[in-house]
Amino acid sequence: MKAGLLAGRIARVSLLGSDAELAWNRTEEALTVKTPEEGPGAVAYVFKVVLQS
């Protein structure tokens, strides 16, 4: 992993306020999350990233 990025393996990514399963991909440069067509609100998306223990 590059310096300054989250260390550890990601177990799951969820969108707060939504039950939708999210498609996501992590590379050495970024975490990319595909959002559902209809989100839980109109103002902002908040993601929860859970690491493997």
RODO-2510 file (C-alpha; in nm, 4 decimals, decimal comma):
residues 53
     n   res          X          Y          Z
     1     m     0,0000     0,0000     0,0000
     2     k     0,1148     0,3505    -0,0686
     3     a     0,1984     0,5727     0,2255
     4     g    -0,0969     0,7585     0,3701
     5     l    -0,3594     0,5102     0,2520
     6     l    -0,5637     0,2810     0,4725
     7     a    -0,3646    -0,0205     0,5847
     8     g    -0,5428    -0,3532     0,6303
     9     r    -0,7829    -0,5580     0,4250
    10     i    -1,1373    -0,4398     0,3677
    11     a    -1,4083    -0,6871     0,4686
    12     r    -1,7061    -0,4891     0,3384
    13     v    -1,8310    -0,1486     0,2319
    14     s    -2,1858    -0,0341     0,2987
    15     l    -2,3916     0,2768     0,2319
    16     l    -2,5510     0,4135     0,5481
    17     g    -2,9290     0,4283     0,5205
    18     s    -2,9397     0,1655     0,2439
    19     d    -2,9730    -0,2140     0,2356
    20     a    -2,8242    -0,2320    -0,1162
    21     e    -2,5217    -0,4558    -0,1740
    22     l    -2,2409    -0,2410    -0,3120
    23     a    -1,9853    -0,3415    -0,5715
    24     w    -1,6412    -0,2132    -0,4730
    25     n    -1,2799    -0,2547    -0,5739
    26     r    -0,9596    -0,1632    -0,3963
    27     t    -0,6317    -0,0998    -0,5746
    28     e    -0,3042     0,0411    -0,4476
    29     e    -0,4255     0,3851    -0,5527
    30     a    -0,7927     0,4001    -0,4507
    31     l    -1,1094     0,2434    -0,3202
    32     t    -1,3803     0,2619    -0,5867
    33     v    -1,7451     0,2107    -0,4870
    34     k    -2,0350     0,1741    -0,7307
    35     t    -2,3351     0,3489    -0,5796
    36     p    -2,6938     0,2316    -0,6286
    37     e    -2,9073     0,4210    -0,8796
    38     e    -3,1285     0,5484    -0,5983
    39     g    -2,9512     0,6545    -0,2825
    40     p    -3,0903     0,6966     0,0684
    41     g    -3,0936     1,0767     0,0451
    42     a    -3,0476     1,3710    -0,1857
    43     v    -2,7686     1,5542    -0,0034
    44     a    -2,4755     1,3178     0,0571
    45     y    -2,3601     0,9564     0,0598
    46     v    -2,1892     0,8182     0,3709
    47     f    -1,9975     0,4915     0,3400
    48     k    -1,8987     0,2544     0,6181
    49     v    -1,5727     0,0671     0,5544
    50     v    -1,5171    -0,2379     0,7760
    51     l    -1,1713    -0,3927     0,7970
    52     q    -1,0974    -0,7615     0,8466
    53     s    -0,9834    -0,8399     1,1979
***
